[in-house]
Amino acid sequence: FILPPSATLHDAPSMSLSRAAASRCRCGPFRYLTTSCGLPNPDYVNVSSAPSNYDNSAVVYPGFLSEEEGQSLVKEVSKRMKRRRFEDGHWDSVISKYREIELATPHEVDNESTIDAPQYAQTIQRTRDILKSYVSPQLTNHMKWLPCHAIDLSKNGRLDAHVDSVKFSGEIVAGISLLSDSIMRLRPAKGEWIDDTSDESSGGHVDLYLPKLSLYCLHGMSRFHYSHELLPSDSVYQISGREDVQVTRGRRLSIIFRDALVTSKDA
């Protein structure tokens, strides 16, 4: 896998900021952090315990959504999940006490124009426009998006370490975090698809602080060679030289973005 130069942590693409975006940062206990609303911020990715060959392929955009955009997504998902009950577990035993729906937009269902789309659909499209920059340049013209999934994880639910399927989804896994803050941990993964660039023997991990209204993106090694999981509530996020912060996770709603796998026939 070749990581495109434009998809590194410090050279990640930026977005033009509107006046509304200027009020998007909601950093919770991290108010002392330097934040650029709508921009990826390396302070939200702790690589101090990362394996030596880690490629800085995880990014976090704190304050990516405005409160209004976040409420629009929560309202739409809540309407669609109204009759769904929380599941005790999934067939792969990775997640428990959750409920999930596919969040297709009107454009995906009926090929309607995105110009007059509801706000939640506009937010999804804006997010995809940002995430597209993390796909390898040679695949950009062929990429297609899988419908978003909304995952409602209860306060007592858990999401254990896993790697999203490589059979159907492509180069990125990303998510918008809503309702509560959390910490995501990446660990070198084991599996038949791991190549010689994996540094399993050294252990190590990467932590991502995900405040509500933030966007994270996993690409490169973080997508293919690292598992991701949510740490339990009241886990501590650490930044070298700064005060540690305990992050309390309540009920968490996430909107998951994945691109479709590009095959040789598509390219």
Secondary structure by P-SEA (a helix, b strand, c coil): ccccccccccccbbbbbcccccccccccccccccccccccccccccccccccccccccccccccccaaaaaaaaaaaaaaaccccccccccccccccbbbbbbcccccccccccccccaaaaaaaaaaaaaccccccccccccccccbbbbbbccccccccccccccccccbbbbbbccccbbbbbccccccccccccccccccbbbbbbcccbbbbbcccccccbbbbbccccbbbbcccbbbbbbbbcbbbbbbbbbcccccccc
